[in-house]
């Protein structure tokens, strides 16, 4: 099973590289405002996870610079498990007013970003 998942993961990464969406270009001032608005967001992911690739493609399409962390590596794995309550990716952490909100599910994350930044 590991070998199949590894091979499929590499195929997904290759196809994502070859068919990467175009990055949205904005004026520098507007991009800086969006970068400031996304500075409180972090995405926990696995590199070859198809749902994580889906989220990364949406980030690129929208020109969003959100920090992505590998949830397989410590301390990110522990942070995700302790903060979000489960080891599931993709997961977006949003910090506002000293509170952390953990959002799971790729479609939910993409819909949130579309509504906020599109």
MMTF fields as JSON, N, C-alpha, C and O atoms, coordinates in Angstrom:
{
  "mmtfVersion": "1.0.0",
  "mmtfProducer": "UNKNOWN",
  "numBonds": 471,
  "numAtoms": 472,
  "numGroups": 118,
  "numChains": 1,
  "numModels": 1,
  "chainsPerModel": [1],
  "groupsPerChain": [118],
  "chainIdList": ["A"],
  "bondAtomList": [4, 2, 8, 6, 12, 10, 16, 14, 20, 18, 24, 22, 28, 26, 32, 30, 36, 34, 40, 38, 44, 42, 48, 46, 52, 50, 56, 54, 60, 58, 64, 62, 68, 66, 72, 70, 76, 74, 80, 78, 84, 82, 88, 86, 92, 90, 96, 94, 100, 98, 104, 102, 108, 106, 112, 110, 116, 114, 120, 118, 124, 122, 128, 126, 132, 130, 136, 134, 140, 138, 144, 142, 148, 146, 152, 150, 156, 154, 160, 158, 164, 162, 168, 166, 172, 170, 176, 174, 180, 178, 184, 182, 188, 186, 192, 190, 196, 194, 200, 198, 204, 202, 208, 206, 212, 210, 216, 214, 220, 218, 224, 222, 228, 226, 232, 230, 236, 234, 240, 238, 244, 242, 248, 246, 252, 250, 256, 254, 260, 258, 264, 262, 268, 266, 272, 270, 276, 274, 280, 278, 284, 282, 288, 286, 292, 290, 296, 294, 300, 298, 304, 302, 308, 306, 312, 310, 316, 314, 320, 318, 324, 322, 328, 326, 332, 330, 336, 334, 340, 338, 344, 342, 348, 346, 352, 350, 356, 354, 360, 358, 364, 362, 368, 366, 372, 370, 376, 374, 380, 378, 384, 382, 388, 386, 392, 390, 396, 394, 400, 398, 404, 402, 408, 406, 412, 410, 416, 414, 420, 418, 424, 422, 428, 426, 432, 430, 436, 434, 440, 438, 444, 442, 448, 446, 452, 450, 456, 454, 460, 458, 464, 462, 468, 466],
  "bondOrderList": [1, 1, 1, 1, 1, 1, 1, 1, 1, 1, 1, 1, 1, 1, 1, 1, 1, 1, 1, 1, 1, 1, 1, 1, 1, 1, 1, 1, 1, 1, 1, 1, 1, 1, 1, 1, 1, 1, 1, 1, 1, 1, 1, 1, 1, 1, 1, 1, 1, 1, 1, 1, 1, 1, 1, 1, 1, 1, 1, 1, 1, 1, 1, 1, 1, 1, 1, 1, 1, 1, 1, 1, 1, 1, 1, 1, 1, 1, 1, 1, 1, 1, 1, 1, 1, 1, 1, 1, 1, 1, 1, 1, 1, 1, 1, 1, 1, 1, 1, 1, 1, 1, 1, 1, 1, 1, 1, 1, 1, 1, 1, 1, 1, 1, 1, 1, 1],
  "groupList": [{"groupName": "UNK", "atomNameList": ["N", "CA", "C", "O"], "elementList": ["N", "C", "C", "O"], "formalChargeList": [0, 0, 0, 0], "bondAtomList": [1, 0, 2, 1, 3, 2], "bondOrderList": [1, 1, 2], "singleLetterCode": "X", "chemCompType": "L-PEPTIDE LINKING"}],
  "groupTypeList": [0, 0, 0, 0, 0, 0, 0, 0, 0, 0, 0, 0, 0, 0, 0, 0, 0, 0, 0, 0, 0, 0, 0, 0, 0, 0, 0, 0, 0, 0, 0, 0, 0, 0, 0, 0, 0, 0, 0, 0, 0, 0, 0, 0, 0, 0, 0, 0, 0, 0, 0, 0, 0, 0, 0, 0, 0, 0, 0, 0, 0, 0, 0, 0, 0, 0, 0, 0, 0, 0, 0, 0, 0, 0, 0, 0, 0, 0, 0, 0, 0, 0, 0, 0, 0, 0, 0, 0, 0, 0, 0, 0, 0, 0, 0, 0, 0, 0, 0, 0, 0, 0, 0, 0, 0, 0, 0, 0, 0, 0, 0, 0, 0, 0, 0, 0, 0, 0],
  "groupIdList": [1, 2, 3, 4, 5, 6, 7, 8, 9, 10, 11, 12, 13, 14, 15, 16, 17, 18, 19, 20, 21, 22, 23, 24, 25, 26, 27, 28, 29, 30, 31, 32, 33, 34, 35, 36, 37, 38, 39, 40, 41, 42, 43, 44, 45, 46, 47, 48, 49, 50, 51, 52, 53, 54, 55, 56, 57, 58, 59, 60, 61, 62, 63, 64, 65, 66, 67, 68, 69, 70, 71, 72, 73, 74, 75, 76, 77, 78, 79, 80, 81, 82, 83, 84, 85, 86, 87, 88, 89, 90, 91, 92, 93, 94, 95, 96, 97, 98, 99, 100, 101, 102, 103, 104, 105, 106, 107, 108, 109, 110, 111, 112, 113, 114, 115, 116, 117, 118],
  "secStructList": [7, 2, 2, 2, 2, 2, 2, 2, 2, 2, 2, 2, 2, 2, 2, 2, 2, 2, 6, 7, 7, 7, 7, 7, 7, 7, 7, 2, 2, 2, 2, 2, 2, 2, 2, 2, 2, 2, 6, 6, 3, 3, 3, 3, 3, 7, 6, 6, 7, 2, 2, 2, 2, 2, 2, 2, 2, 2, 2, 2, 2, 2, 6, 7, 7, 7, 3, 3, 3, 3, 6, 6, 1, 6, 6, 2, 2, 2, 2, 0, 0, 0, 0, 0, 1, 1, 7, 7, 1, 1, 3, 3, 3, 3, 3, 3, 6, 6, 3, 3, 3, 3, 3, 3, 1, 2, 2, 2, 2, 2, 2, 2, 2, 2, 2, 2, 2, 7],
  "xCoordList": [0.827, 0.0, 0.87, 0.562, 1.97, 2.863, 3.411, 3.474, 3.805, 4.396, 3.375, 3.706, 2.151, 1.096, 0.853, 0.748, 0.764, 0.531, 1.704, 1.51, 2.924, 4.11, 4.117, 4.361, 3.849, 3.833, 2.729, 2.97, 1.535, 0.432, 0.75, 0.439, 1.367, 1.758, 2.718, 2.577, 3.69, 4.661, 3.991, 4.344, 3.037, 2.295, 1.499, 1.482, 0.847, 0.075, 0.983, 0.636, 2.145, 3.078, 3.59, 3.72, 3.878, 4.356, 3.289, 3.575, 2.068, 0.984, 0.709, 0.418, 0.798, 0.613, 1.705, 1.435, 2.923, 4.03, 3.819, 3.982, 3.459, 3.304, 2.112, 2.192, 1.021, -0.209, -0.541, -1.707, 0.469, 0.26, -0.598, -0.397, -1.553, -2.376, -1.551, -0.54, -1.991, -1.298, -1.556, -2.663, -0.516, -0.628, -1.282, -0.913, -2.241, -2.918, -1.938, -1.267, -1.859, -0.955, -1.784, -2.783, -1.339, -2.001, -0.977, 0.228, -1.447, -0.51, 0.146, -0.476, 1.389, 2.171, 1.463, 1.494, 0.837, 0.152, -1.025, -1.221, -1.794, -2.934, -2.462, -3.063, -1.376, -0.835, -0.345, -0.507, 0.25, 0.732, -0.427, -0.301, -1.545, -2.727, -3.229, -3.589, -3.25, -3.711, -2.72, -3.123, -1.42, -0.404, -0.569, -0.424, -0.87, -1.113, -2.35, -2.366, -3.384, -4.625, -4.446, -5.16, -3.504, -3.276, -2.146, -1.846, -1.521, -0.374, -0.761, 0.106, -2.038, -2.499, -3.004, -3.62, -2.747, -3.229, -2.053, -1.004, -2.259, -1.261, -1.982, -3.047, -1.401, -1.983, -1.056, 0.135, -1.624, -0.908, -1.259, -2.429, -0.24, -0.455, 0.548, 1.524, 0.272, 1.239, 1.514, 0.582, 2.742, 3.117, 2.368, 1.934, 2.205, 1.619, 0.141, -0.427, -0.484, -1.911, -2.719, -2.531, -3.609, -4.358, -5.23, -5.413, -5.764, -6.594, -5.74, -6.179, -4.522, -3.586, -3.129, -2.984, -2.902, -2.539, -3.678, -3.435, -4.901, -6.081, -6.07, -6.347, -5.751, -5.69, -4.522, -4.685, -3.35, -2.19, -2.471, -2.048, -3.179, -3.534, -4.466, -4.331, -5.397, -6.3, -5.516, -5.793, -4.546, -3.712, -2.967, -2.904, -2.413, -1.664, -2.591, -2.256, -3.756, -4.72, -5.122, -5.303, -5.261, -5.696, -4.529, -4.741, -3.301, -2.133, -1.999, -1.571, -2.36, -2.3, -1.001, -0.621, -0.332, 0.919, 0.649, 0.866, 0.18, -0.111, 0.959, 1.304, 1.477, 2.515, 1.948, 0.857, 2.699, 2.314, 3.358, 4.559, 2.885, 3.766, 3.511, 2.369, 4.576, 4.485, 4.022, 4.76, 2.816, 2.224, 2.82, 2.477, 3.703, 4.373, 5.584, 6.089, 6.049, 7.257, 6.902, 5.927, 7.717, 7.583, 8.242, 9.209, 7.805, 6.732, 5.361, 4.367, 5.303, 4.032, 2.975, 1.793, 3.411, 2.484, 1.82, 0.603, 2.62, 2.087, 1.188, 0.153, 1.584, 0.772, -0.604, -1.62, -0.627, -1.895, -2.749, -3.949, -2.145, -2.884, -3.4, -4.555, -2.556, -2.955, -3.9, -4.85, -3.651, -4.476, -5.777, -6.844, -5.686, -6.872, -7.658, -8.847, -6.987, -7.686, -7.593, -7.942, -7.122, -6.966, -5.866, -5.57, -5.277, -4.2, -4.809, -4.733, -5.413, -6.074, -5.614, -5.554, -5.291, -4.864, -5.722, -6.261, -5.867, -5.338, -6.127, -7.303, -5.442, -6.057, -5.52, -4.313, -6.407, -5.982, -6.242, -7.348, -5.199, -5.294, -5.407, -4.59, -6.434, -6.653, -6.587, -7.362, -5.661, -5.517, -6.093, -5.64, -7.107, -7.735, -8.06, -8.646, -7.681, -7.989, -7.565, -8.293, -6.4, -5.897, -6.564, -6.246, -7.477, -8.188, -7.723, -7.448, -7.639, -7.288, -8.504, -9.182, -8.77, -9.826, -9.152, -8.276, -9.562, -8.985, -10.028, -11.116, -9.702, -10.636, -10.099, -9.003, -10.887, -10.52, -11.323, -12.227, -10.999, -11.677, -11.237, -11.396, -10.696, -10.151, -11.212, -10.941, -12.39, -13.443, -13.866, -14.133, -13.929, -14.293, -13.222, -13.544, -11.965, -10.858, -10.903, -10.787, -11.072, -11.098, -12.294, -12.151, -13.465, -14.65, -14.428, -14.805, -13.822, -13.524, -12.606, -12.865, -11.535, -10.58, -11.209, -10.931, -12.057, -12.755, -13.638, -13.631, -14.389, -15.293, -14.519, -14.945, -13.393, -12.641, -11.758, -11.58, -11.203, -10.195, -10.511, -9.778, -11.571, -11.844, -12.655, -12.971],
  "yCoordList": [-1.198, 0.0, 1.261, 2.244, 1.214, 2.369, 2.715, 3.886, 1.696, 1.925, 2.564, 3.485, 2.082, 2.646, 4.108, 4.953, 4.407, 5.79, 6.687, 7.829, 6.161, 6.935, 7.254, 8.395, 6.247, 6.445, 7.428, 8.35, 7.237, 8.154, 9.576, 10.539, 9.703, 11.024, 11.718, 12.912, 10.985, 11.565, 11.945, 12.955, 11.146, 11.477, 12.765, 13.637, 12.88, 14.091, 15.313, 16.346, 15.209, 16.337, 16.702, 17.882, 15.695, 15.949, 16.667, 17.665, 16.159, 16.784, 18.201, 19.088, 18.417, 19.758, 20.699, 21.861, 20.2, 21.007, 21.351, 22.502, 20.359, 20.546, 21.449, 22.299, 21.263, 22.001, 23.012, 23.185, 23.669, 24.648, 25.808, 26.296, 26.251, 27.39, 28.676, 28.784, 29.632, 30.921, 31.671, 31.667, 32.306, 33.09, 34.432, 35.097, 34.81, 36.086, 37.22, 37.223, 38.172, 39.312, 40.524, 40.857, 41.168, 42.375, 43.495, 43.24, 44.735, 45.825, 45.578, 45.009, 46.002, 45.727, 46.207, 45.525, 47.357, 47.91, 47.023, 46.755, 46.58, 45.705, 44.349, 43.795, 43.816, 42.536, 42.647, 41.715, 43.78, 43.983, 43.98, 43.427, 44.586, 44.576, 43.152, 42.775, 42.365, 40.976, 40.148, 39.305, 40.384, 39.676, 39.977, 39.085, 41.221, 41.579, 40.869, 40.422, 40.769, 40.11, 38.607, 37.996, 38.003, 36.556, 36.213, 35.036, 37.212, 36.954, 36.178, 35.606, 36.151, 35.416, 34.016, 33.349, 33.572, 32.267, 31.333, 31.748, 30.065, 29.028, 27.789, 27.438, 27.13, 25.892, 24.733, 24.759, 23.716, 22.474, 21.489, 21.323, 20.836, 19.993, 18.851, 18.815, 17.916, 16.912, 17.244, 17.54, 17.202, 17.621, 16.881, 17.507, 15.558, 14.776, 14.46, 13.696, 15.023, 14.802, 15.515, 16.714, 14.81, 15.45, 16.617, 17.581, 16.544, 17.64, 18.845, 19.988, 18.59, 19.679, 20.348, 21.57, 19.551, 20.099, 20.978, 22.035, 20.549, 21.332, 22.706, 23.716, 22.743, 24.013, 24.86, 26.062, 24.256, 25.006, 25.604, 26.723, 24.864, 25.386, 26.6, 27.572, 26.54, 27.676, 28.881, 30.014, 28.646, 29.742, 30.412, 31.639, 29.607, 30.146, 30.916, 32.016, 30.341, 31.003, 32.371, 33.319, 32.469, 33.718, 34.633, 35.768, 34.145, 34.959, 35.204, 36.279, 34.214, 34.356, 33.766, 32.649, 34.52, 34.077, 33.664, 34.441, 32.45, 31.906, 30.876, 30.043, 30.937, 29.999, 28.586, 28.348, 27.642, 26.229, 25.464, 25.679, 24.567, 23.773, 22.29, 21.87, 21.504, 20.057, 19.417, 19.408, 18.889, 18.31, 16.955, 16.386, 16.428, 15.168, 15.409, 14.48, 16.652, 16.992, 17.649, 18.393, 17.353, 18.038, 19.401, 19.511, 20.424, 20.496, 20.749, 20.865, 20.836, 21.163, 20.088, 20.39, 18.84, 17.728, 17.862, 17.714, 18.142, 18.303, 19.525, 19.486, 20.607, 21.828, 21.574, 22.002, 20.882, 20.559, 19.658, 19.89, 18.643, 17.691, 18.345, 18.147, 19.115, 19.755, 20.932, 21.113, 21.725, 22.908, 22.592, 23.045, 21.809, 21.503, 20.319, 20.184, 19.448, 18.309, 17.03, 15.958, 17.129, 15.914, 16.125, 17.249, 15.02, 15.045, 14.798, 13.696, 15.849, 15.775, 16.963, 18.091, 16.699, 17.767, 17.749, 16.698, 18.865, 20.165, 20.777, 20.481, 21.625, 22.343, 23.765, 23.977, 24.73, 26.123, 26.67, 26.574, 27.244, 27.884, 29.385, 29.982, 29.983, 31.421, 31.996, 31.61, 32.918, 33.545, 34.954, 35.799, 35.191, 36.507, 36.815, 35.992, 37.991, 38.462, 37.46, 37.244, 36.849, 35.894, 34.533, 33.671, 34.322, 33.049, 32.356, 33.009, 31.039, 30.255, 29.482, 28.811, 29.585, 28.811, 27.828, 28.203, 26.572, 25.522, 25.087, 24.645, 25.212, 24.889, 23.686, 23.73, 22.625, 21.424, 21.372, 22.181, 20.438, 20.192, 21.204, 22.413, 20.692, 21.527, 22.45, 23.628, 21.94, 22.766, 23.899, 25.009, 23.628, 24.663, 25.756, 26.943, 25.356, 26.319, 27.181, 28.404, 26.546, 27.28, 28.224, 29.362, 27.782, 28.655, 29.854, 30.971, 29.639, 30.734, 31.755, 32.957, 31.276, 32.177, 32.894, 34.07, 32.195, 32.827, 33.973, 35.055, 33.739, 34.774, 35.964, 37.11, 35.69, 36.751, 37.551, 38.755, 36.895, 37.561, 37.643, 38.3, 37.002, 37.036, 38.251, 38.433],
  "zCoordList": [0.0, 0.0, 0.0, -0.675, 0.775, 0.844, -0.538, -0.913, -1.286, -2.609, -3.548, -4.294, -3.511, -4.369, -4.021, -4.91, -2.728, -2.304, -2.693, -3.109, -2.554, -2.9, -4.393, -4.787, -5.221, -6.677, -7.07, -7.849, -6.543, -6.856, -6.408, -7.109, -5.244, -4.751, -5.695, -5.96, -6.205, -7.138, -8.46, -9.069, -8.897, -10.125, -9.918, -10.787, -8.775, -8.462, -8.45, -9.022, -7.803, -7.748, -9.142, -9.469, -9.954, -11.314, -12.14, -12.801, -12.099, -12.866, -12.379, -13.182, -11.078, -10.534, -11.046, -11.348, -11.141, -11.647, -13.121, -13.527, -13.906, -15.354, -15.675, -16.562, -14.959, -15.251, -14.154, -13.799, -13.623, -12.55, -13.048, -14.16, -12.229, -12.638, -12.647, -11.953, -13.431, -13.47, -12.174, -11.635, -11.697, -10.47, -10.797, -11.765, -9.987, -10.165, -9.881, -8.849, -10.787, -10.611, -10.223, -10.861, -9.165, -8.676, -8.593, -8.598, -8.516, -8.224, -6.858, -5.961, -6.708, -5.494, -4.226, -3.202, -4.292, -3.118, -2.701, -1.516, -3.676, -3.395, -2.865, -1.944, -3.454, -2.994, -1.554, -0.767, -1.211, 0.158, 1.151, 2.244, 0.787, 1.656, 1.872, 2.987, 0.802, 0.911, 1.718, 2.52, 1.512, 2.301, 3.79, 4.626, 4.116, 5.522, 6.061, 7.208, 5.229, 5.655, 5.838, 6.633, 5.115, 5.233, 6.197, 6.399, 6.791, 7.674, 8.931, 9.591, 9.268, 10.451, 10.094, 10.926, 8.871, 8.409, 8.139, 7.646, 8.475, 8.23, 7.736, 8.242, 6.749, 6.237, 6.568, 6.255, 7.206, 7.501, 6.399, 6.052, 5.851, 4.683, 4.635, 5.384, 3.723, 3.282, 1.824, 1.076, 1.417, 0.061, -1.043, -2.01, -0.921, -2.012, -1.82, -2.599, -0.814, -0.571, -1.662, -1.869, -2.361, -3.45, -2.985, -3.729, -1.784, -1.279, -0.906, -1.035, -0.444, -0.147, -1.438, -1.492, -2.473, -3.784, -4.296, -4.877, -4.084, -4.49, -3.818, -4.464, -2.532, -1.799, -2.302, -2.51, -2.502, -3.005, -4.382, -4.674, -5.221, -6.545, -6.412, -7.155, -5.474, -5.237, -4.719, -5.112, -3.844, -3.339, -4.488, -4.57, -5.359, -6.501, -7.439, -7.88, -7.743, -8.633, -8.094, -8.859, -6.772, -6.151, -5.783, -5.357, -5.946, -5.611, -4.121, -3.702, -3.316, -1.86, -1.324, -1.677, -0.478, 0.135, 1.577, 2.507, 1.747, 3.073, 3.394, 2.555, 4.604, 5.034, 5.034, 5.552, 4.447, 4.478, 5.273, 5.114, 6.13, 6.988, 6.763, 6.575, 6.784, 6.601, 7.904, 8.889, 7.913, 9.128, 9.482, 10.519, 8.645, 8.985, 9.88, 10.509, 9.937, 10.684, 12.018, 12.129, 13.015, 14.301, 14.18, 13.427, 14.846, 15.829, 15.208, 15.925, 13.879, 13.213, 13.445, 13.61, 13.455, 13.686, 15.054, 15.174, 16.084, 17.443, 17.551, 18.216, 16.898, 16.929, 16.324, 16.871, 15.203, 14.543, 15.422, 15.571, 15.999, 16.829, 18.109, 18.484, 18.774, 20.036, 19.816, 20.577, 18.791, 18.55, 17.847, 18.261, 16.775, 15.98, 16.484, 16.197, 17.248, 17.822, 17.016, 17.511, 15.772, 14.973, 13.943, 13.538, 13.535, 12.552, 11.177, 10.633, 10.629, 9.326, 8.498, 8.987, 7.245, 6.354, 5.099, 4.751, 4.41, 4.771, 5.927, 6.14, 6.65, 7.762, 7.748, 7.625, 7.873, 7.927, 9.321, 9.853, 9.895, 11.207, 10.971, 10.27, 11.569, 11.46, 12.866, 13.741, 13.077, 14.392, 14.338, 13.566, 15.178, 15.263, 16.712, 17.414, 17.151, 18.506, 19.575, 20.544, 19.41, 20.389, 20.355, 21.175, 19.43, 19.287, 18.01, 17.004, 18.06, 16.874, 16.392, 17.171, 15.1, 14.457, 13.517, 12.736, 13.594, 12.76, 11.744, 12.114, 10.474, 9.404, 8.62, 8.062, 8.59, 7.851, 6.559, 6.352, 5.709, 4.429, 3.369, 3.537, 2.303, 1.23, 0.625, 0.395, 0.37, -0.242, 0.681, 0.221, 1.968, 2.942, 2.987, 3.042, 2.964, 2.976, 1.72, 1.797, 0.57, -0.7, -0.755, -1.202, -0.314, -0.293, 0.613, 0.261, 1.775, 2.701, 2.032, 2.088, 1.4, 0.752, -0.437, -0.669, -1.193, -2.322, -1.842, -2.43, -0.785, -0.272, 0.286, 0.145, 0.913, 1.576, 0.612, 0.799, -0.417, -1.243, -2.731, -3.47, -3.193, -4.645, -5.034, -6.209]
}
